[in-house]
């Protein structure tokens, strides 16, 4: 198994399996080989090769399974050039929502009859049983078809239409049945029961041991699948136990639990199968642009020091100004909620300086509905070199090279709830996405940015300053990620899904840094005023933790906040307390000690 595939499989197994309900697994992790297994132990995740059974054209000889059993007496090695081995890591398991149509229509096509389903408003069928030499077609009137039972007789032809989805609770075929996929696209077939493809059945294949277009069929079976002698399948198959009786064939990709290839059965890896429309079975791999900076704001405190805001993947460490990390969308966030111009962050300008294309992804939480700047880049003589600028909570007006070219009306970014914003720029257009939904684009020339100062949370009217409180962002910011390319809709959806579920940028589990306990200063004196009476006597007001006992002057203890309190309510200047001066004397001397000249 090559390193690329191992990275995908291990990542899915160690991190994503904990969160599989959040999103579909990557297809390359579900179907990493021509044949793989998806059980979780050796007892339900192994591949057994019989005599001269083999896997052909697989990218490597290490398979995604817990165990491989080989027949060492075979004429051919199980992976053609050598015997297949187990990676000891299974492929990703998936589950689908099998939809039930609940139809009541029964139909029994007679021998030699051609039947087209769905020519009327009906696409839900109960019991359908075709006799010998029948031909079954599907109308273009419906995108989805449902069968409680579909039985196809001997020598019959079943023509699935591509681009449609089929839910079949119980499916059976007889000898010499041919199953075709007609038209452009992929037929997605979901079968709840076990299936026995008796000898010989051709499924999306041109003949026995002849390949069809593997991208045209995706089949998910809830039970076990058996292929009889001479049966040939072309496409993508996901099932429980999978058995190939002697001299049966598959072209494409398959994944089962326990997989058995008996004598002379041959499985041929076909990468064209990855071009199929997998529907809800799995998610096709997407082109992922790697970020150049990722600011998580997960530090425990800031002290206005260069480099204190860490770039978790690079060296663009930055600086907080009069702002602190607080509880955020994921772990902690940057608190810029103070009204005014004092709180902001100085982001390393080089993260965007000299760039032409870029994408900015962040989470924000604000109640402000007025004008505000999320990110401002300035240069000498051009303080609007770059602004991620909203003139209201529903109006986006980006600036580049001191110019804006219109406003996009958007969904609201306010409401004091976490929202995900992505600004992409490239190919002479700026586009905005809110919570993964495209808000539209504005034509805007793409050229090299010249940034001398990059400020988060304020809008610059001169390099590094000239802020206005009316233009400041007021709220919380988290997970600021910057790319030097345009990221696409699929990657934006992936980032949103992962981060909205508390995961990292690539779906990894996140361990929030521990917040150190608050260090409380130890008091040097504690006057509780809980005495019963005072008599203007030295030491009568007791310091409960030390020796700074003091004296009450014409004042008495009365009922207080906690137990008793000292009563200084008399109008005038006679009631007061003489506190032992030494309780502050040394501290005052230390604080006010002048610097000695040298």
Secondary structure as GFF3:
##gff-version 3
##sequence-region A 1 598
A	DSSP	alpha_helix	3	14	.	.	.	ID=ss1
A	DSSP	three_ten_helix	16	22	.	.	.	ID=ss2
A	DSSP	alpha_helix	27	30	.	.	.	ID=ss3
A	DSSP	beta_strand	35	37	.	.	.	ID=ss4
A	DSSP	three_ten_helix	42	44	.	.	.	ID=ss5
A	DSSP	beta_strand	46	49	.	.	.	ID=ss6
A	DSSP	beta_strand	54	56	.	.	.	ID=ss7
A	DSSP	beta_strand	62	63	.	.	.	ID=ss8
A	DSSP	beta_strand	67	69	.	.	.	ID=ss9
A	DSSP	beta_strand	85	86	.	.	.	ID=ss10
A	DSSP	beta_strand	105	107	.	.	.	ID=ss11
A	DSSP	beta_strand	114	117	.	.	.	ID=ss12
A	DSSP	beta_strand	124	129	.	.	.	ID=ss13
A	DSSP	beta_strand	135	138	.	.	.	ID=ss14
A	DSSP	beta_strand	144	152	.	.	.	ID=ss15
A	DSSP	beta_strand	157	161	.	.	.	ID=ss16
A	DSSP	beta_strand	165	173	.	.	.	ID=ss17
A	DSSP	beta_strand	178	182	.	.	.	ID=ss18
A	DSSP	beta_strand	187	191	.	.	.	ID=ss19
A	DSSP	beta_strand	195	197	.	.	.	ID=ss20
A	DSSP	beta_strand	202	203	.	.	.	ID=ss21
A	DSSP	three_ten_helix	214	216	.	.	.	ID=ss22
A	DSSP	beta_strand	217	221	.	.	.	ID=ss23
A	DSSP	beta_strand	225	227	.	.	.	ID=ss24
A	DSSP	beta_strand	232	238	.	.	.	ID=ss25
A	DSSP	beta_strand	242	244	.	.	.	ID=ss26
A	DSSP	beta_strand	249	256	.	.	.	ID=ss27
A	DSSP	beta_strand	258	261	.	.	.	ID=ss28
A	DSSP	beta_strand	266	269	.	.	.	ID=ss29
A	DSSP	three_ten_helix	271	275	.	.	.	ID=ss30
A	DSSP	beta_strand	293	295	.	.	.	ID=ss31
A	DSSP	beta_strand	319	321	.	.	.	ID=ss32
A	DSSP	beta_strand	325	327	.	.	.	ID=ss33
A	DSSP	beta_strand	332	336	.	.	.	ID=ss34
A	DSSP	beta_strand	344	347	.	.	.	ID=ss35
A	DSSP	three_ten_helix	349	351	.	.	.	ID=ss36
A	DSSP	beta_strand	358	365	.	.	.	ID=ss37
A	DSSP	beta_strand	372	379	.	.	.	ID=ss38
A	DSSP	beta_strand	382	392	.	.	.	ID=ss39
A	DSSP	beta_strand	395	396	.	.	.	ID=ss40
A	DSSP	beta_strand	399	400	.	.	.	ID=ss41
A	DSSP	beta_strand	408	409	.	.	.	ID=ss42
A	DSSP	beta_strand	419	426	.	.	.	ID=ss43
A	DSSP	beta_strand	429	434	.	.	.	ID=ss44
A	DSSP	beta_strand	437	443	.	.	.	ID=ss45
A	DSSP	beta_strand	453	456	.	.	.	ID=ss46
A	DSSP	three_ten_helix	469	471	.	.	.	ID=ss47
A	DSSP	beta_strand	475	483	.	.	.	ID=ss48
A	DSSP	alpha_helix	489	500	.	.	.	ID=ss49
A	DSSP	beta_strand	551	553	.	.	.	ID=ss50
A	DSSP	beta_strand	556	559	.	.	.	ID=ss51
A	DSSP	beta_strand	564	567	.	.	.	ID=ss52
A	DSSP	beta_strand	576	578	.	.	.	ID=ss53
A	DSSP	alpha_helix	582	591	.	.	.	ID=ss54
###
